[in-house]
Amino acid sequence: MKTYIATAIAILIGSFVLADEMKLPDLAKAFPDEMLFTQTKIGTIETYGYLTDRSFSDLKLALQDYLGEGWVEVKQAPGVDKAVNQQMEDQDVTLVGNLLFSHPVFPDIHVGFTMMEMNISGKKYLANITVIRKKTEHGKGS
């Protein structure tokens, strides 16, 4: 029993040390070859908008590489894609792709990646990276 408790404590301490050492990368630098068009932070949400001609799949791979190991694509709840597509259609915007990523070291953070056809400044797409922090009991993001 003592061994089990000692092991559990070591794992718990190790996860805190790992979480403290790992930091969310600076997403304003995620696509260095693309134009950072917008950068906003409102409450617990940060958004980085890039103008690009690159494909959704190409940027998805670049984002996954930039985020690093451990980030996995989250299956969205049924109907989310349909609702997002409808919202975009209502605004006359064509959605190219919409994904969400998570990491076990950052349980209160999700990173979203959305691309829309926009034709801004000679580029075909607006690619948004959105950091979503869950609110803590104090009302601020973690």
C-alpha positions in Angstrom: 0.0 0.0 0.0 2.9 2.4 0.9 4.4 1.7 -2.5 1.1 2.5 -4.3 0.7 5.8 -2.4 4.4 6.8 -3.1 4.0 6.0 -6.8 0.8 8.0 -7.0 2.4 11.0 -5.3 5.4 10.8 -7.6 3.2 10.7 -10.7 1.1 13.7 -9.3 4.3 15.7 -8.6 5.8 14.8 -11.9 2.7 16.0 -13.8 2.8 19.3 -12.0 6.5 19.7 -12.8 5.8 18.8 -16.5 2.9 21.2 -16.7 5.0 24.0 -15.2 7.9 23.3 -17.6 5.6 23.0 -20.7 4.1 26.3 -21.9 1.6 26.9 -24.7 3.7 28.1 -27.7 3.3 31.6 -28.9 0.6 31.2 -31.6 1.3 34.6 -33.1 4.4 32.8 -34.6 2.6 29.6 -35.6 2.7 30.3 -39.3 5.9 32.4 -39.9 5.4 32.5 -43.7 1.8 33.8 -43.5 0.6 37.3 -42.7 -0.7 37.7 -39.1 -3.8 39.8 -39.9 -5.5 40.0 -36.5 -4.6 39.2 -32.9 -7.2 39.6 -30.1 -7.7 38.6 -26.5 -11.1 38.9 -24.9 -11.5 37.3 -21.5 -10.4 33.7 -21.7 -10.2 33.6 -25.5 -7.3 34.6 -27.8 -7.5 34.6 -31.5 -4.8 34.8 -34.2 -6.0 35.4 -37.7 -3.6 34.6 -40.6 -4.1 35.5 -44.3 -3.0 32.7 -46.5 -3.3 30.9 -49.8 -2.2 27.6 -48.3 -4.6 24.7 -48.0 -6.4 23.8 -44.8 -4.7 20.4 -44.6 -1.2 22.0 -45.1 -1.8 24.5 -42.3 -3.3 21.9 -40.1 -0.1 19.8 -40.3 2.0 22.9 -39.8 -0.1 23.8 -36.7 0.2 20.3 -35.2 4.0 20.4 -35.8 4.2 23.8 -34.2 2.1 22.8 -31.1 4.3 19.8 -30.6 3.7 16.3 -29.3 0.7 15.4 -27.2 -1.8 17.6 -28.9 -4.7 15.6 -30.3 -7.7 16.4 -32.4 -10.9 16.4 -30.3 -14.0 14.9 -31.7 -16.6 17.6 -31.8 -20.1 16.9 -30.4 -22.7 15.8 -32.9 -24.2 18.7 -34.7 -21.4 21.2 -34.0 -20.1 21.1 -37.5 -23.6 21.6 -38.9 -24.3 24.5 -36.6 -21.0 26.2 -37.4 -21.6 25.7 -41.1 -25.1 27.2 -40.8 -23.7 30.2 -38.9 -21.1 30.8 -41.7 -23.7 30.4 -44.4 -25.9 32.9 -42.7 -23.0 35.4 -42.9 -22.2 34.4 -46.6 -18.9 32.9 -45.5 -17.6 29.6 -46.8 -16.1 27.4 -44.1 -13.1 25.4 -45.3 -12.4 23.6 -42.1 -12.9 23.6 -38.3 -11.0 21.6 -35.8 -10.3 21.5 -32.1 -7.1 20.2 -30.3 -6.4 19.3 -26.7 -3.4 18.2 -24.6 -3.5 16.2 -21.3 -1.0 18.6 -19.7 -3.4 21.5 -20.4 -6.8 20.1 -19.5 -8.4 23.6 -19.3 -7.2 24.7 -22.7 -8.4 23.9 -26.2 -6.8 25.2 -29.4 -9.2 25.7 -32.3 -8.3 26.0 -35.9 -10.8 27.4 -38.4 -10.3 28.4 -42.1 -12.7 30.5 -44.1 -12.7 31.8 -47.7 -12.3 35.5 -47.3 -10.2 37.1 -50.2 -8.5 39.8 -48.1 -5.3 41.6 -49.3 -4.9 39.2 -52.2 -5.1 36.1 -50.1 -7.8 33.4 -50.5 -8.3 32.4 -46.9 -8.5 33.6 -43.3 -7.1 30.9 -41.0 -7.9 31.5 -37.3 -6.2 29.8 -34.4 -8.3 30.3 -31.2 -7.1 29.5 -27.7 -10.0 28.7 -25.5 -9.4 28.7 -21.7 -12.0 27.3 -19.5 -13.1 29.7 -16.7 -11.9 28.8 -13.3 -14.0 29.3 -10.2 -12.5 32.8 -9.9 -13.9 33.8 -13.3 -10.5 34.0 -15.0 -8.9 31.5 -17.4 -6.5 29.0 -16.1 
